[in-house]
Amino acid sequence: MARAAVSGRLSWHVATIKATSDETESARTLVLDAPGWPGHQAGQHIDARLTADDGYTAQRSYSIASAPEEGRLELTVQRLDDGEVSPYLAGIAQPGDQFDLRGPIGGWFTWSPDSERPLLLLAGGSGIVPLMSMIRAHGAAKSQVPVGLIYSARTPADVIYAHELSERTVSSPFNLTLLYTRSAHRGVPPGRINAAVIAASAFPPNTDPTIYVCGPSGFVETATTLLVDAGHPAPSIKTERFGPTGI
Amino acid sequence: MNTISRGFTGRRQGEAKLPPGQYLEHGFPVLQAGPTPSVSTARWTFTLTTETGELRRWDWEQFTALPSEDITVDIHCVTQWSKLATSWRGVSLDTLLDGVPTEAGYAMARSYGGYTTNLPLPDLRDGKAWVAYEYDGRELRPEHGGPARLLVPHLYFWKSAKWVTGIDLMRTDSHGFWESLGYHDYGDPWREQRYQGD
């Protein structure tokens, strides 16, 4: 496997929430001001550390949603009803509130605008977040490599960044395929990712795409199996997963 | 110095004794860099190579005929989840290393799919490490590293290489996959050694 070197100690930065915006009923974007933040590579994540006023702390990892930038970044946090940190970040926290973060973390699930290969992205649910950083980095660099996104959400109301994704299909070489697993609209039946979707919407293996898959474990397992079965070489596929499997 | 997050209370987790920065998980999250390799036990082998190039190799039948142990341990992932009292069955590294002539100080675990991770050799000895092929009384599923994975529960779980197929003993340390991407060479969860420099 190819590697990119990352070195040096990761220091904690104080992040101040500058703005929040609700993406869906349960996902919120936080715009953060973080002096000293060195920027990141699209696809990387941060560790957030929250501290209560009695000193109790909790840490969680969150993907970065924004294109790389120094001193500023955006997270999109999906609220988990039984979560400890996400109900705070995606519910209670307001502009002006602060927490500690360090990063960027993860030098493998990353995309650089220098890449000349077609970029194929597959997202399940809030797995769209690190892929959105790649889409935004692609747009910011005015990259002309084609980008294809296959994005599986529960319902149309659960699509994060719906408006921006739709606009980018007009302004850049970006193709969007949306799948709804629970209920769709305008007479489109619900459907999960399958071999027909891959055949119709994924760049074929002979175009040598670089592929990133992010989402719940079951989605990633299914999607990567379909991609390998369709002839994509395993080394071209990078994955990031969240959430437990059933045992 | 921590920054106080106004309005954050958190959810205290009772008596569970967890390493710093970890939370209790009841499911079993999956973390890996790429597709799950499909490894049949018919072609599975495990190879131990010393620093002088001496080999010991087992196929599946030979490996599962070795003395095995039931292991119940807590596991800690660098992505902050910990899972308590997980139960496994596997072969102790003490059994695999028994009588192997070596002056090596380090080991590199190698997996199907190309994954690697480095560990000090003493951390694989004295009942601290296994090659596990059962989880919770059943064969280890591919997404959790089956047919067999390394199990080194006193270090962060990326050291417990899934789909393990061999261990190379080394005189000098060298970076594995995540270690070359900024993760800690040793990875002690109780000292919170997540990244290089921690």
Boltz contact constraints between the chains, C-beta under 6 A:
constraints:
  - contact:
      token1: [A, 1]
      token2: [B, 114]
      max_distance: 6.0
  - contact:
      token1: [A, 3]
      token2: [B, 180]
      max_distance: 6.0
  - contact:
      token1: [A, 6]
      token2: [B, 181]
      max_distance: 6.0
  - contact:
      token1: [A, 6]
      token2: [B, 182]
      max_distance: 6.0
  - contact:
      token1: [A, 9]
      token2: [B, 197]
      max_distance: 6.0
  - contact:
      token1: [A, 10]
      token2: [B, 195]
      max_distance: 6.0
  - contact:
      token1: [A, 14]
      token2: [B, 3]
      max_distance: 6.0
  - contact:
      token1: [A, 50]
      token2: [B, 5]
      max_distance: 6.0
  - contact:
      token1: [A, 50]
      token2: [B, 8]
      max_distance: 6.0
  - contact:
      token1: [A, 51]
      token2: [B, 2]
      max_distance: 6.0
  - contact:
      token1: [A, 51]
      token2: [B, 4]
      max_distance: 6.0
  - contact:
      token1: [A, 51]
      token2: [B, 5]
      max_distance: 6.0
  - contact:
      token1: [A, 52]
      token2: [B, 8]
      max_distance: 6.0
  - contact:
      token1: [A, 52]
      token2: [B, 9]
      max_distance: 6.0
  - contact:
      token1: [A, 52]
      token2: [B, 10]
      max_distance: 6.0
  - contact:
      token1: [A, 53]
      token2: [B, 4]
      max_distance: 6.0
  - contact:
      token1: [A, 56]
      token2: [B, 10]
      max_distance: 6.0
  - contact:
      token1: [A, 58]
      token2: [B, 10]
      max_distance: 6.0
  - contact:
      token1: [A, 59]
      token2: [B, 21]
      max_distance: 6.0
  - contact:
      token1: [A, 59]
      token2: [B, 80]
      max_distance: 6.0
  - contact:
      token1: [A, 60]
      token2: [B, 80]
      max_distance: 6.0
  - contact:
      token1: [A, 61]
      token2: [B, 79]
      max_distance: 6.0
  - contact:
      token1: [A, 84]
      token2: [B, 10]
      max_distance: 6.0
  - contact:
      token1: [A, 84]
      token2: [B, 11]
      max_distance: 6.0
  - contact:
      token1: [A, 88]
      token2: [B, 8]
      max_distance: 6.0
  - contact:
      token1: [A, 92]
      token2: [B, 7]
      max_distance: 6.0
  - contact:
      token1: [A, 97]
      token2: [B, 6]
      max_distance: 6.0
  - contact:
      token1: [A, 98]
      token2: [B, 3]
      max_distance: 6.0
  - contact:
      token1: [A, 99]
      token2: [B, 3]
      max_distance: 6.0
  - contact:
      token1: [A, 99]
      token2: [B, 5]
      max_distance: 6.0
  - contact:
      token1: [A, 100]
      token2: [B, 3]
      max_distance: 6.0
  - contact:
      token1: [A, 107]
      token2: [B, 181]
      max_distance: 6.0
  - contact:
      token1: [A, 107]
      token2: [B, 182]
      max_distance: 6.0
  - contact:
      token1: [A, 108]
      token2: [B, 33]
      max_distance: 6.0
  - contact:
      token1: [A, 108]
      token2: [B, 181]
      max_distance: 6.0
  - contact:
      token1: [A, 217]
      token2: [B, 30]
      max_distance: 6.0
  - contact:
      token1: [A, 221]
      token2: [B, 143]
      max_distance: 6.0
  - contact:
      token1: [A, 224]
      token2: [B, 35]
      max_distance: 6.0
  - contact:
      token1: [A, 228]
      token2: [B, 35]
      max_distance: 6.0
  - contact:
      token1: [A, 234]
      token2: [B, 34]
      max_distance: 6.0
  - contact:
      token1: [A, 234]
      token2: [B, 35]
      max_distance: 6.0
  - contact:
      token1: [A, 237]
      token2: [B, 34]
      max_distance: 6.0
  - contact:
      token1: [A, 237]
      token2: [B, 35]
      max_distance: 6.0
  - contact:
      token1: [A, 239]
      token2: [B, 34]
      max_distance: 6.0
  - contact:
      token1: [A, 241]
      token2: [B, 30]
      max_distance: 6.0
  - contact:
      token1: [A, 244]
      token2: [B, 27]
      max_distance: 6.0
  - contact:
      token1: [A, 244]
      token2: [B, 28]
      max_distance: 6.0
  - contact:
      token1: [A, 244]
      token2: [B, 29]
      max_distance: 6.0
  - contact:
      token1: [A, 245]
      token2: [B, 28]
      max_distance: 6.0
  - contact:
      token1: [A, 245]
      token2: [B, 30]
      max_distance: 6.0
  - contact:
      token1: [A, 247]
      token2: [B, 28]
      max_distance: 6.0
  - contact:
      token1: [A, 247]
      token2: [B, 136]
      max_distance: 6.0
